[in-house]
Amino acid sequence: MSNTNTEYTNVINVCRGIFAKKTTDYGTAWRILRPSSLTDQLFIKAQRIRTIQETGENRVGENIEEEFVAIVNYCIMAIIQLCEKDLEELELPAEEAIGLYEKYAKKAFDLMVMKNHDYGEAWRDMRVSSLTDLILQKILRVKQIEDNNGATLISEGIDANYYDMLNYSAFALIHMQVAEK
């Protein structure tokens, strides 16, 4: 599992680097988005991945790996929006935004370690296309929970689904890096 921890950390470091650069370029304009808008962004990214996987055709030019990175980053943005209710400012200093990113990336890592232990690294035997489908399923679940104003009878909350999507995306990125070697 230490190999998984290293691979996962490397993937998240790439994602965080892109988040940091975009924060420098755009500031924290994403803070204007409600979690439901971020869920729709996640849907767009995951649906694009699935379309490319199914058709084998990519007309825009951005590769699937970039879309999985975007899913990781949008998930963390959504978690920040959900969990940092007292944060009123839309524009955050880059250091603060990156600090929040790291806080929730660490929580995602800790969750991954626990689940990875219990599931025996089952994701290693999964196809990237299955991870894409699981992400899409989680997005549809989140949309339903959002449509129910966050109420669930027995299910995990929205944040748990964002963490799972983040981790599935990290696993997909690890798979694609392994496939490139």
WOVENQUI-V484037 format. One record per run of one state. SS is the DSSP state (A for helix, B for strand, O for the rest). FROM is the first residue (numbers start at 1). TO is the last residue. If there is no record, write none. Layout:
BEGIN
ss->SS from->FROM to->TO
ss->SS from->FROM to->TO
END
This chain:
BEGIN
ss->O from->1 to->1
ss->A from->2 to->26
ss->O from->27 to->28
ss->A from->29 to->32
ss->O from->33 to->34
ss->A from->35 to->55
ss->O from->56 to->63
ss->A from->64 to->83
ss->O from->84 to->93
ss->A from->94 to->119
ss->O from->120 to->121
ss->A from->122 to->125
ss->O from->126 to->127
ss->A from->128 to->147
ss->O from->148 to->157
ss->A from->158 to->180
ss->O from->181 to->181
END
